[in-house]
Amino acid sequence: MKGVATAYRRALRAQFSRRMLVLSGAPLVLSLLLWGAVLWTSLQPLVDWLQGLFADYGLFQTSSSMLVTLGLGVFKAMAVPLLAIALLLPLMIASSLLFMGVIAMPAIERHVGNTQYPKLERKEGGSFLGSVAINLGSTAVFAVLWLISLPLYAVPPLAWLVQACLWAWVTSRVMSYDALAAHASPEERRALVRRHRGALLAIGFATGLAGALPGIVWMGGALLSFLLFPFLAALSLWLYIMIFLFAGLWFQYFCLGALEELRAGTPQDGNA
């Protein structure tokens, strides 16, 4: 795991540099504008629709019984708001990942490539449209699997691990493509993904464990107060952007290092 550890140290040093903090601004502003508008216009209608759905199908009693059985009876009155927030959460994650992949990752690749790997040939094996396509496709699958896993919130440690696995899958797909788009040919990218699949998933899983924290803040907003919720939602968005920024740097350093070694024909240690 030497390659993974080396990339981690470099990403950690770069994370809080002035350049990277400024770079995180555009995805953060876009996320805040998007989700400010969504929450302002859609949160209450969504809650009202779910209230009607629960009333029509007698789901209040069912959800109350389930919460009591799980020892969470104190949250009975919050069942509908919590469900509304849980439905919006994967969309918020998906939008933050999309903004990072499309806006920030090309700049991260240029920064890391120019400073750390200036002699590495650029073969332009990826494209902007390809990045958008893999971002949208992967995050759509992620959102569906996230919703399917919602019942696991009743067992928080298990939910945390499952969601970290989902993060590992989506980030390894999206960020490995973006990290290699400018420098690797399509054949090199596929070869690196096959050879280092375990290392890429490990990086995604490690950042996914941290990625559960904004979700806790997001859900906690509904539990504490709807008045505090917009502020906690903004905080969770900022946390997602910073986590994705670090993940992008980590993937970038690792992928370009692996590409350099592939072209030099030296042994790879990313999966060691």
N, C-alpha and C positions, 0 to 999 in steps of 0.2 A: 504493500500500500504506500510505497514511498512517493509515487507520483501524485496520489491523492493528498497525502500529507503536505507535500511541497506546494501544491496548488492551493491548499487550504491556508497555509501561512501567507502566501502572496495575496490571496483574496482578502484576508483579514487586514493586512497592512493597507490595501487599496480602498477598503470599504468606506473609511471615514476621511478619505482625502477630499480636498475642496472640490476637485473635478467630479468625483463620484456623487458627492452630496448635491452639487448643482444638477448633475445628470438625472438624479431621482426626482427633481422638481416637476418636469413635464408629465411623467406618468401619474404623479401624485395629484397635480392640479386637474388633469383630465378625469381621474378617478373621483375626486371630490366633486367636480362639477356634475359628472354623470350620476353619481349616487345621491348627491344632494337633490337633484331633480327627481330621481326615481323615488326616493323616500318622501319627498314633499308631495308628489302627485299620486303615488301608488300604494304607499304603505297602509294608510287607513282604508282605502277601498279593498285591498287584499284582506285585511283583518275583517272587514264587514262581510266580505264574500265567504270567508272561512266560518265566521259566526253563523251565517245563514245555512251553510252546508252542514255544520255540526248540529244545528237545530232541526233541520229537515230529516236527518238520518239518525238522530238520537245518539250522536257521538260524544256529547258532553258526559253522559253517564259512563260510557265505555272508557273514555280517556281518564275520567276521574278514578274509576276502579283500577285501571292499569297503574296510574301514578301512586295510588294508595298501596297497591300490591308491591310496588318497587320501593316503598318507603319515601316517596316524593309527594305525598299528599298536600304538602304546603304549597305546591306549585299548581294546584288544580285550577285556580282562577286565571293562571297565566298560560294555559295550554294553547289557546288560539294564537296569542301574540308570539309565543315561542315557536309555534309551527310556521307562522308567517316569516319570522326572522330566519328560521332554518331553511326555508325555501329560497330566500334571497341570498343566503350565504355563499352557495357555490357559484352563483352568478357574479357576486362581488369578486371572488377569487379568480374566476375566469377572466373578468374584465381587467383586473390588475395584471395578470399574467400576460394577457394579450398586449396591453400597453407597454409592458416591459419588453416583451419579445420584439415588437414592431418598432418601438421608438428607442429604447435604451440599449438593447443588445448590439445593434450595428455600431453604436458609439463605443461600447465596451470592447468590442472586437478590434476596432481601430486603435483604441488606447493600448490594449494589451499587446496587439501585434506590433505596433510601432515602437513601444518601449521595451518589450521583452523579447520579441522575435522579429526584429527588423529585416533579417535576411530570408525569412520564410516566404517562399513564392506564393503569390495569390492566384489561385486557379478559378475563382468565382464559380464554384459548383452549386451554389444556392442562389435564390432570388427573393425579392421582396414578396412577390405573390406566393412563392413556395412557403415562405415564413408565415404569411397570413393563413394559408391553407392548413398547415400543420398545427398552427396555434388554434384555429377555430375547430378543426376536427378533434384534436386531442382534448381541448377543454370541454367540448360538448359531451364526449364520452365520460370525462371526469365528473361533470355536473350530474349526469344520470347515475353513475355509480355512487357518488356522494349522497344523493337523495335516497338511493336504495339502502345505504348504510345508516340512515338517520336513527332507526330503532336502537342502534348500538350506543346511543347517548345514554341509555339506561345503565350501561356498564362503561363508565368513562375511560378506564385504562384500555379496554378493548377497542373502543371507538377511536382513541388517540392513535393506537398502533395501526388500525385499518386505514385511517385517513393518512397517516404517514406513508403507508404503502401506495396509496393512490397518488400522493404527491410525488413519490419516487418515480412512478411510471410516467406521469404527465411531464414533470420537469426534465427527466432524462430524454424524453422524446423531443420536447420543444426546444430546450436550451442546447442540446447537443447539435441540433440542426442549425440553430442561430449562431452557435459558437464556431462552427466550421464553414458557414455559408460562403465567406469571402476567400478563405485560404485553401480549402480542400476541394478536390474534384468529387463528383457524385460517387465514383468508385472508392475513393479514399474514405469518404464519410461513411459509406456502408461498411467498409472493412474495419474502421475504427469502432463503430458502434457494435459490431459483432464481437470484436476482440476485447473490448472494454465494457461490455454490457454490465458485468457485475460491479465494476467501479462506478459507472455512471448511475446505476440504481442506488449504490451506497451513498453517493453524494446527494441524490434526490431524497433518500430516506432520512439522512441527517438533517437536511434543511426542512423536510416535512415534519419532523418532530418539533422543530421551532415554529413551523407554520400552524400548529394547532393553537398557539397562544392568541393570535388575533381573533380566532373563532370563539375562544373563551370570553374575550372582551366583548365581542359582538353579541353573543348570547347573554352575557352578563348585563348588558344594557337593558334588555327586555325584563330581566329579573329585578333589577334595581328600580328602574323608573323609566317610563317613556319620555319624560322630560330630559333625562340625562342621556338617553339613547343616541340622539344625533351626535353628541360630542364623543361618545364612546365608539360610535361607528366611524367617525373621522380618525380617531386614534387607531382603530383596527386597520383602516385603509393604509395609514402611514406605516404601520408595522408590516403589512403585507408587502408594500413597495420596498422597504428596507431589506426584508428577508429575500425577496426575489432579486434585489440588486446584489446581495452577497452571493446568492446561488448562481447568478449570471457570471459573476467574477470567478467563482470557484470552477464552474464548468468551463469558462473561457481559458483560464490558465491550464487546467488539466488537458483539455482537448487540443490546444495548440502545442503543448509539450508532447502529447502523444503523437500528433501529426509530425512534428519535427523528428521524433525517434523513428517513426514509420518510414519516413523518407531516407533517414540515415541508415536504416536496416539494423538498428540496435535493438536488443531485447526489450520487451515491454514489461513493466512491473505494476501496472494499474490494477490488475486482478490478483496480484500476489497476496 
